[in-house]
């Protein structure tokens, strides 16, 4: 069973997941993802994963059998476990509890060698609808406070398997980084009576220098204080605080914005590794007038070093204006 320990100085929780790394040899640097050979995420190998939680399937196909287009399964090596109670306790001045939560894998396509940039828009729509469905379902577990959805693409971004997938981790607490975002947005709203993210969208659309792409419902931009080179945000043009409130008819526009961003990044940077991160409000929190959900795409071009660890601040060698101009200047390939 994994364990949660609270740092007594910062108040941040740390997950100790012994099952995910037992011996010193497990910490060798990963320089490539597993390619070729047996793939547990390919059709026909469903027995290699736990029983599916959700799938979108061809009519007549059975659970845990081929015939799916998107498939969600529990992670075989979870950081957190659904079973059990918290058993909170103090250990002297320290606080701990059992690692209760959820850790799931969203297999985004049945095609082993396809990336998100390769998928048809209708396939991407299913991926994001699966994200939404899992958040809505997990909201029913009162032990859980926040759902993190992220994607590691490429070894430098943390991926170990080649087959495209994203991951979901449901936490029994709200991450400190999100609390800081929400508090900062609330301060802006208290002073200006406007959502800071809506203000960002308006200013960036007006100025244009950090804009990458927009369609009828979403904008893609390189944020003013980008932490890393070619970091991009994908935001709804209309205010929305919770990702799971997205409607089915909005998903094609989101899929187009994401696919366009990834294709431009692939062309600009020769198909780099990258992370995709979802920023949204905590589960069951009321709709917020000050917070605005977004997706972040962060190419893995730099490494966190001593300065970043020591200060929590980042050094970015590529101004967002230059990154946005370069991405914007690439010919737009029509999404399918």
C-alpha positions as CSV (number, residue, x, y, z in Angstrom):
1,X,0.0,0.0,0.0
2,X,1.3,3.4,-0.9
3,X,1.6,6.1,1.7
4,X,1.0,9.9,1.9
5,X,3.4,12.0,4.0
6,X,3.0,15.7,4.6
7,X,6.0,17.9,4.6
8,X,5.8,19.7,8.0
9,X,7.4,22.9,6.6
10,X,5.6,23.5,3.3
11,X,2.4,21.5,3.9
12,X,2.8,19.6,0.6
13,X,1.9,15.9,0.5
14,X,4.4,13.4,-0.9
15,X,3.3,10.0,-2.3
16,X,5.6,7.2,-1.3
17,X,4.8,4.4,-3.8
18,X,7.2,1.6,-3.0
19,X,5.7,-0.8,-5.6
20,X,6.8,1.6,-8.4
21,X,10.5,1.4,-7.6
22,X,11.9,-1.2,-5.2
23,X,15.7,-1.5,-5.9
24,X,18.4,1.0,-6.7
25,X,18.7,-0.5,-10.2
26,X,15.1,0.7,-10.9
27,X,16.3,4.3,-10.9
28,X,18.5,4.0,-14.1
29,X,17.9,6.9,-16.4
30,X,15.3,6.1,-19.1
31,X,16.7,7.2,-22.5
32,X,14.1,5.5,-24.7
33,X,10.6,4.2,-24.6
34,X,9.8,0.5,-25.0
35,X,9.4,-0.2,-28.7
36,X,8.7,-3.4,-30.6
37,X,7.8,-6.7,-29.2
38,X,4.8,-7.3,-26.9
39,X,2.6,-4.3,-26.1
40,X,0.1,-4.6,-23.3
41,X,-2.0,-1.8,-24.8
42,X,-2.5,-3.3,-28.3
43,X,-5.8,-5.0,-29.3
44,X,-5.6,-8.8,-28.6
45,X,-3.5,-8.2,-25.5
46,X,-6.2,-7.0,-23.2
47,X,-5.4,-9.8,-20.7
48,X,-2.2,-7.9,-19.9
49,X,-4.1,-5.1,-18.2
50,X,-6.6,-5.0,-15.3
51,X,-10.3,-5.2,-16.3
52,X,-11.3,-2.1,-18.2
53,X,-13.2,0.7,-16.4
54,X,-14.5,2.4,-19.5
55,X,-14.2,1.8,-23.3
56,X,-15.7,3.1,-26.5
57,X,-16.3,0.1,-28.7
58,X,-17.7,-1.2,-32.0
59,X,-21.2,-2.6,-31.7
60,X,-21.2,-6.2,-30.6
61,X,-17.7,-6.2,-29.1
62,X,-17.3,-7.4,-25.5
63,X,-15.4,-5.7,-22.6
64,X,-11.7,-6.7,-22.3
65,X,-11.7,-7.9,-25.9
66,X,-10.7,-6.3,-29.2
67,X,-13.0,-3.8,-30.9
68,X,-12.4,-0.7,-28.8
69,X,-11.2,2.7,-29.9
70,X,-10.4,4.2,-26.5
71,X,-9.9,2.1,-23.4
72,X,-9.5,3.0,-19.7
73,X,-7.9,0.6,-17.2
74,X,-6.5,0.8,-13.7
75,X,-2.7,1.3,-13.7
76,X,-1.0,-2.1,-12.9
77,X,1.6,-0.2,-10.8
78,X,-0.6,2.5,-9.1
79,X,0.8,5.4,-7.1
80,X,-2.5,5.4,-5.2
81,X,-5.1,2.7,-4.4
82,X,-8.9,2.8,-4.4
83,X,-9.2,0.2,-1.6
84,X,-9.1,1.0,2.1
85,X,-9.4,3.9,4.4
86,X,-7.0,6.8,5.1
87,X,-6.0,5.7,8.7
88,X,-4.7,9.2,9.3
89,X,-2.2,9.4,12.2
90,X,0.5,11.5,13.7
91,X,4.1,10.2,13.9
92,X,5.6,12.6,16.4
93,X,5.4,16.0,14.6
94,X,4.8,14.3,11.2
95,X,1.4,13.5,9.5
96,X,0.8,10.5,7.4
97,X,-2.1,8.6,5.8
98,X,-2.7,5.6,3.5
99,X,-2.3,6.3,-0.2
100,X,-6.0,6.2,-1.0
101,X,-6.9,7.5,-4.5
102,X,-7.1,6.2,-8.0
103,X,-4.5,5.7,-10.8
104,X,-5.8,4.9,-14.3
105,X,-4.5,4.7,-17.8
106,X,-6.4,6.0,-20.8
107,X,-5.2,4.1,-23.9
108,X,-6.0,6.7,-26.5
109,X,-6.0,4.6,-29.7
110,X,-5.9,1.0,-30.8
111,X,-3.2,1.9,-33.3
112,X,0.2,1.2,-31.8
113,X,2.2,3.7,-33.9
114,X,-0.2,6.6,-34.0
115,X,0.3,9.8,-32.0
116,X,-2.3,12.4,-31.0
117,X,-1.1,14.5,-33.9
118,X,-2.0,11.6,-36.2
119,X,-5.5,10.8,-35.0
120,X,-8.6,11.8,-36.8
121,X,-10.5,14.5,-34.9
122,X,-13.3,12.1,-34.1
123,X,-10.8,9.9,-32.4
124,X,-9.4,12.8,-30.3
125,X,-13.0,13.7,-29.4
126,X,-13.4,10.3,-27.9
127,X,-10.1,10.7,-25.9
128,X,-11.3,14.0,-24.3
129,X,-14.8,12.6,-23.7
130,X,-13.2,9.6,-21.8
131,X,-11.3,12.2,-19.7
132,X,-14.6,13.9,-18.9
133,X,-16.4,10.7,-18.2
134,X,-13.8,9.5,-15.7
135,X,-13.8,12.8,-13.8
136,X,-17.6,12.8,-13.5
137,X,-17.6,9.2,-12.3
138,X,-14.8,9.8,-9.7
139,X,-16.7,12.8,-8.3
140,X,-19.0,10.3,-6.7
141,X,-16.2,9.2,-4.3
142,X,-16.3,11.6,-1.4
143,X,-12.8,10.6,-0.4
144,X,-11.3,12.2,-3.5
145,X,-10.7,16.0,-3.9
146,X,-8.9,16.5,-7.3
147,X,-8.2,14.7,-10.5
148,X,-4.9,15.2,-12.3
149,X,-4.9,14.1,-16.0
150,X,-1.6,14.2,-17.8
151,X,0.2,12.7,-20.8
152,X,3.9,11.9,-21.1
153,X,5.0,11.5,-24.7
154,X,8.5,10.4,-25.3
155,X,11.2,9.2,-22.9
156,X,12.4,12.7,-22.0
157,X,8.9,13.5,-20.9
158,X,8.6,10.4,-18.7
159,X,7.0,7.9,-21.0
160,X,8.1,4.3,-20.8
161,X,5.7,2.7,-23.3
162,X,5.4,3.7,-27.0
163,X,1.7,3.1,-27.4
164,X,-0.1,6.5,-26.9
165,X,-1.8,6.9,-23.5
166,X,-2.5,9.4,-20.9
167,X,-2.9,8.9,-17.1
168,X,-5.4,10.0,-14.4
169,X,-4.5,10.3,-10.8
170,X,-7.3,11.1,-8.3
171,X,-6.0,12.7,-5.1
172,X,-7.5,12.9,-1.6
173,X,-6.2,16.5,-1.4
174,X,-5.9,19.6,-3.6
175,X,-2.3,20.2,-4.9
176,X,-0.6,23.2,-3.4
177,X,0.2,24.5,-6.9
178,X,-3.5,24.6,-7.8
179,X,-4.4,26.2,-4.5
180,X,-1.9,29.0,-5.4
181,X,-3.4,29.4,-8.9
182,X,-6.9,29.6,-7.5
183,X,-5.9,32.1,-4.9
184,X,-4.1,34.3,-7.4
185,X,-7.1,34.2,-9.7
186,X,-9.3,35.1,-6.8
187,X,-7.1,38.2,-5.9
188,X,-7.4,39.4,-9.5
189,X,-11.1,39.0,-9.4
190,X,-11.5,40.8,-6.1
191,X,-9.6,43.8,-7.5
192,X,-11.0,43.9,-11.1
193,X,-14.2,41.9,-10.9
194,X,-13.0,39.9,-13.9
195,X,-11.4,36.5,-14.5
196,X,-7.7,36.9,-15.0
197,X,-7.7,34.1,-17.6
198,X,-10.5,35.8,-19.6
199,X,-8.4,39.0,-19.4
200,X,-5.4,37.1,-20.8
201,X,-7.4,35.7,-23.6
202,X,-8.7,39.2,-24.5
203,X,-5.3,40.8,-24.4
204,X,-3.5,38.1,-26.3
205,X,-6.1,38.0,-29.0
206,X,-5.8,41.8,-29.3
207,X,-2.0,42.0,-29.2
208,X,-1.4,38.9,-31.3
209,X,2.3,38.5,-30.5
210,X,2.0,35.4,-28.3
211,X,-1.0,33.9,-30.2
212,X,-0.4,30.6,-32.0
213,X,-3.9,29.6,-33.2
214,X,-7.6,30.1,-32.5
215,X,-10.9,28.7,-33.7
216,X,-14.5,29.3,-32.8
217,X,-14.2,28.1,-29.2
218,X,-10.5,27.9,-28.2
219,X,-7.3,29.9,-28.3
220,X,-3.7,28.6,-28.3
221,X,-1.0,30.9,-26.9
222,X,2.4,31.0,-25.4
223,X,2.0,32.4,-21.9
224,X,3.6,35.7,-20.9
225,X,5.7,34.1,-18.2
226,X,6.4,30.8,-20.0
227,X,8.5,28.6,-17.7
228,X,10.0,26.5,-20.5
229,X,10.6,27.0,-24.3
230,X,7.5,26.6,-26.5
231,X,5.2,26.1,-23.5
232,X,1.6,26.6,-24.8
233,X,-1.8,27.0,-23.2
234,X,-5.1,26.0,-24.8
235,X,-8.0,27.9,-23.2
236,X,-11.8,28.1,-23.9
237,X,-12.7,31.5,-25.3
238,X,-15.8,31.6,-23.1
239,X,-15.4,31.4,-19.3
240,X,-15.6,27.9,-17.8
241,X,-14.0,26.8,-14.5
242,X,-14.4,23.0,-14.7
243,X,-13.2,20.9,-17.6
244,X,-15.9,18.2,-16.9
245,X,-18.7,20.7,-17.8
246,X,-17.5,20.6,-21.5
247,X,-20.3,19.7,-23.9
248,X,-20.0,17.1,-26.6
249,X,-20.4,19.7,-29.4
250,X,-17.4,21.7,-28.0
251,X,-15.0,18.7,-28.3
252,X,-14.3,18.9,-32.0
253,X,-13.0,22.5,-31.6
254,X,-10.9,21.4,-28.6
255,X,-9.5,18.4,-30.6
256,X,-8.7,20.8,-33.5
257,X,-6.8,23.2,-31.2
258,X,-4.8,20.4,-29.6
259,X,-4.0,18.6,-32.8
260,X,-3.0,21.9,-34.5
261,X,-0.7,22.7,-31.5
262,X,1.0,19.3,-31.5
263,X,1.5,19.3,-35.3
264,X,3.1,22.7,-35.2
265,X,5.3,21.7,-32.3
266,X,6.3,18.5,-34.1
267,X,7.3,20.5,-37.2
268,X,9.0,23.2,-35.4
269,X,11.0,21.0,-33.0
270,X,11.3,17.7,-35.0
271,X,8.8,15.7,-33.0
272,X,10.0,16.3,-29.5
273,X,8.9,14.6,-26.3
274,X,6.3,16.6,-24.5
275,X,3.8,16.7,-21.6
276,X,0.1,17.6,-21.8
277,X,-1.4,18.7,-18.5
278,X,-5.0,19.5,-17.5
279,X,-5.6,22.4,-15.1
280,X,-9.1,22.5,-13.7
281,X,-11.0,23.2,-10.5
282,X,-11.3,20.6,-7.7
283,X,-14.1,18.1,-7.9
284,X,-17.4,19.2,-6.5
285,X,-16.2,22.7,-6.0
286,X,-18.9,25.3,-7.1
287,X,-18.5,27.0,-10.5
288,X,-15.8,29.7,-10.1
289,X,-16.1,33.2,-11.6
290,X,-12.4,33.7,-11.2
291,X,-10.8,30.4,-12.4
292,X,-10.7,29.2,-16.0
293,X,-9.7,25.6,-17.0
294,X,-7.0,25.1,-19.6
295,X,-4.7,22.5,-21.2
296,X,-0.9,23.0,-21.1
297,X,1.5,21.5,-23.7
298,X,5.1,21.6,-22.6
299,X,7.8,20.2,-24.9
300,X,10.6,18.5,-22.9
301,X,13.4,20.7,-24.2
302,X,15.1,21.7,-20.9
303,X,15.8,19.9,-17.6
304,X,15.0,21.0,-14.1
305,X,18.4,21.8,-12.5
306,X,19.8,23.2,-9.3
307,X,18.4,26.7,-9.7
308,X,14.9,25.4,-10.2
309,X,15.1,23.0,-7.3
310,X,16.5,25.7,-5.0
311,X,14.1,28.4,-5.9
312,X,11.0,27.0,-7.5
313,X,11.6,29.5,-10.3
314,X,12.5,28.7,-13.9
315,X,15.0,30.0,-16.5
316,X,13.6,30.0,-20.0
317,X,16.0,30.6,-22.8
318,X,13.3,31.2,-25.5
319,X,11.0,34.2,-25.1
320,X,7.3,33.3,-25.6
321,X,7.0,36.0,-28.3
322,X,9.7,34.2,-30.4
323,X,8.2,30.7,-29.8
324,X,4.7,31.9,-30.7
325,X,5.9,33.7,-33.9
326,X,7.7,30.6,-35.0
327,X,4.7,28.3,-34.4
328,X,2.3,30.8,-35.9
329,X,4.3,31.1,-39.0
330,X,4.1,27.4,-39.8
331,X,1.5,26.6,-42.4
332,X,-1.7,25.3,-40.8
333,X,-2.4,21.7,-41.8
334,X,-6.1,21.0,-41.9
335,X,-7.2,18.7,-39.1
336,X,-9.1,15.6,-40.2
